[in-house]
Amino acid sequence: MHCFNPKTNNQNYNSSFAAKSFNAGSLNNNSGFRKWVCFIACFISFFPSELLYAQGNLLITPRRVVFEGPKKIQELNLANIGKDTARYLLSVVEIRMKEDGSFETITEPDSGQKFASPYLRFFPRSVVLGPNESQLVKVQLTKTNLLETGEYRSHVYFRAVREEKPLGEIEARVDSGSISVSLIPVFGITIPIIIRVGDLKSSTEISDVTFEMKDTLPVVSMTFNRTGNMSVYGNIRVEYMSPEGKVSKVGQANGVAVYTPNSRRRFSMPLQDYYALDLKKGKLKIRFLSHSDSNPELLDETEIILN
């Protein structure tokens, strides 16, 4: 699941649905106005995260939908965990994953990529939720006779729509010689919808593993190398093993994906709960596990010797 702006996206984490406004003040010339327009363009760019499934006051489960086998209808549960009534609009976007894990919207599929949107229906496409209310959104698979072997992917985008004040309640401001700009960010979440048809396989290998201190923070970096005709999706677990053999968990990142048609993804993560450990000796074990609550499959593992 990603916190998402449908126009431009780069990696990372999230913010709040709370309405925030910005007034640029009086802009009396075109040069100043152009500067504020540039500021606005930067301000409204938000960041996706595969690790989070809540954004602001909206909670969505599950964080991804995969159609494989005979099942043709699945459900998403939307919950408003805030204190105000909110309306959310549903749309579909097509996304390219870059090698660094960031995203950008596209209109045409890359070579080896197939869009799922022509084969999906959603209902309802608009939801109004009061505080602590929830509602199911159904995702239906259609036109299955037209699907060929392969993996298809699109992303459903849930966008919060702020309430408009009645005209009589809007504060009137008279200033004939200036331009005023008010910014209210609009937040959203994307959920990947994946359709898999036929005999699909994939494997993953971890390479280019490094360990370094960045501003006193220990960071592990790696590259995921994907092969096969389907995406991979799983959790990263990092453990520290002391020279005496004592094992301590120092890192966890859930919901890490390498989507088709990408064959590589670079990934970095800071370590946690390391303060009492001597990271100048011993070793780090990195494991990539399939996303499963009961019996996760080991997709690949590697080690870093610390010295």
N, C-alpha and C positions, 0 to 999 in steps of 0.2 A: 504494500500500500504506500501511496506517495502523496505527500503534500504537494500540490501542483498548481502552477499557473499555466494555462493552456497556450500562452504565447511564447514564453521563454523559460527554460529550466536549467538549473545547475544543481549539483548535489548539495544536500544536507537537510537540516532538521527543521522543526516546525515552530509555530507561534500560536496565536489565539484568535478565536472568532470574535472576540469582543470588538465592538465598533470603535475605531480610533479615527480621529480626524486631524488634518493638518491644514493650516491656513497659511498660504504663502505671502499674505499681506498685500500691499499695494505694489503693482508692477507697472511702471509708467512708460516702459519702452519695450520695443520688440526684442532687443538683445536680452534684457532681463527675463522676458517671458520665455524665450528659447531656452535659457539656462534652467528655468523651473520645469519646462517640459522634459528636458534631459534628466532632471532630478526625479520627476515622476516615473519615467521609464525605468530607472534603476530601482526606485522604491517599490514598485509593484511586482518585482521578480521574487518568487518564492522558491522553496527548496524541497525536493522530494526525499523521502526516506523509506527504505525498504524495511526498516526495523520497527516502524511505528504503525499502529492501525487506528489511532485516535488523533484528531486534529481539532484544536479548540474545543468546542462543545459537542462535536459530532463523533460518535463512536460507531464503527462499522465492523461487523463480523460476518463471515470470515474475511481474512485479508486478501484472499485470491480465490478465484473460481476456476476449476478445471473440469471440462467435459471430456470424459473418455468412457467408452462402453455404451450401454443402452440408455443411460439416464439423459433426459432431455430438458428437465426443469430443475433449477437450483434457486436457492433463496439467499438474499443478503438481508441482514438485520441492521436497521438504522436506529440509533438511540440518541436522543438529545439529553446530554448530561448537564446542560446548563440551566440557568434560572429564567430564561426568556424563551418565548415561543419563536421558532425559526422556520423558514421555508428553504428547502433544498431542491435544486434542479438537477436533473440527470442528463448527461450527454455522453457521447462516445468520442474518444480521441485516439489517434494513432501515434505511437511513440517509438523513437529509435533510442536504444541504449548505446552510449559511447563506451570506449574502452576504459575510461576512468570511472565508469559507473553512473555518470550524469545522464540526463535525458534531454531530448528535444522532440518537438512535435513534427510530424511529416504528413504529407498528403499521398505520396506514392510509396509502396513497399520497396525496401532495399532488395537486392538480389538474394534469393533464398528466404525472404520473409513473406508471410501470408497474413492478411488481415482477417480477423474473426467477425468484424462488424456486419458484413452482409448476411451472416447466418445467425444473428442474435436478435431477440426482441426483449424489451424491458417494460415492465408495468408494475406500478405507475411510474411516470417519468417526472413527477413533481410530488413532493412530500412536505406536509406541514406538521411539525411536531411541537407539542407543548413541553414544558419542563418535565424531565424524567419519563417522557413518552417514547415509544418505539414503534416501528412499523416494518413489515417485510416488503422487500422489493424482489419480484420474481424475474429470473433470467431464463429465457426459453431458447432452446436450440431449434433452428428452423432450416429448411432447404437442405436437409442432410443428404439427399440424393445427389446434390451437386458437389459434395465434399470429396476431394481426392486425398490420397495418403499424405500425411504431413501434419505439422503443427501450425495452428492459426492463433494469432494473438491480437487483441485490441484492449483498450483500457476504458472502463466506465468512470466518468468524472462527476463527482457530486460537489456542487457549488452552493455555498450559502448565499442567500439573497437578502439583503438588508431591507427592513421595513421603510417604506417611503412615508414621510409625514404628509398629512393633508395640506393643501396649499395654504389654508388659513392659519396653520400652525408654524409655517416657515417664517423665521425672523427676516424682516425686510431690511436691507442695507442699501443706502443711497450714497454712491460715490462715483460720480460721472467720469472722473479722470483716472480710474484705476481698474485693474483686473484682479480678482480674488480667486484663488484656487483652493478647493477643499478636497482632501484625499481621505477616502475611507477604504481600507484594503478589503478585498474579497478573497476569502480563503476557500480551498477545496481539497479534496482527496481523490486520488485515482486508485482503482482496483483493477489488476490485470484479469482479463477473462481469456482463458486458453481452451482451445479445442484440439484434441488429439485424435487422429484417425490412422488406423493401420498399425503395423509393427514398428514402433519407434524406440530408439535406444540412444543413450548418451553416456559419456564418462567424463571425469574431471581429473586433472592433474595439477597439483600446486607446485609452482616454481618461483624462482627469483625472490626467495624469502630473505628479508633483512630485519635487523633489530637495531634501533637507534634511539638516542635521547633527543627529544625536541622540546626545548625550553623546560628542561627538568622532567618532562613527561616521557615515559618509555612507550615507544610505538613499534608495532610489528606491521610490516608491509609484505605483500605477496601478490602473485599473479595466478589467476585461475585460467586453465587452458581446457576449453570444452571441445569435445569431439562428438559426432553423432548427429541425429536429425531431430533432437528435441532439447528444450531448455533444461537447465539444472537449477535447483533451488534447495537451499539447506541452511544449516546453522554452523557457525565457526566457534570452536571451543579451543582456548589456549590454556595450557597447564604448565606450571613451573615445577621442575624436579631438581631438588637440591643435590649436592654431591653425596649426601647420606641417603638419598633415595626418597625423601619426603616429597609428596606431590601436593601442590596447591593450585586451585583454579584462579587464574589471573585475567581471564578475558572471555567474553561471550558476545557474539553478534548473531542475531536471529534473522531469518528471512533474506538471505543473500542470494541473488539470482544472477545467472548469466543467460540472457535471452538469445534465442536464435534471431538472426543468423550469426551473432557474434561468436568468435572462437576464443576470445581473450577478454579478461577483465582484471584491472588492477584494483587492489583493495588495501586500505590501511586502517588500523584500529589501535587506540590507546589501551594500555593494560590497566587493570583495576586491582585493588587489594594487594598491592605489591610492596607496601611501605616497610614491612618487617622482613622482606626478603633481600638477599644479596644477589642482585642481577648481574654481578661481575663474574659469577661462576655458576656451574650447574648447566641446565639446558631448558629450552622451551619446546613443548610438543604442541603442534598445531594440527587439529583434526577438522575435517569438513564432513558433516553428517547430514543425511537426508532429514527433511523436516517431518518429524513424527513424534508424537507424545509417548508412544508405547515402546516401539522397537526401532530406533533410528539406524539406518544403514550407513556404514563408514564408506564415504565416497573417495576420500584420499587423506593421507596424513604425512607430515614431515617434521623435522626437528631442527632447532638452532642450538649449537653449542656456544655457551656464553664464556668468554674469557677476556 
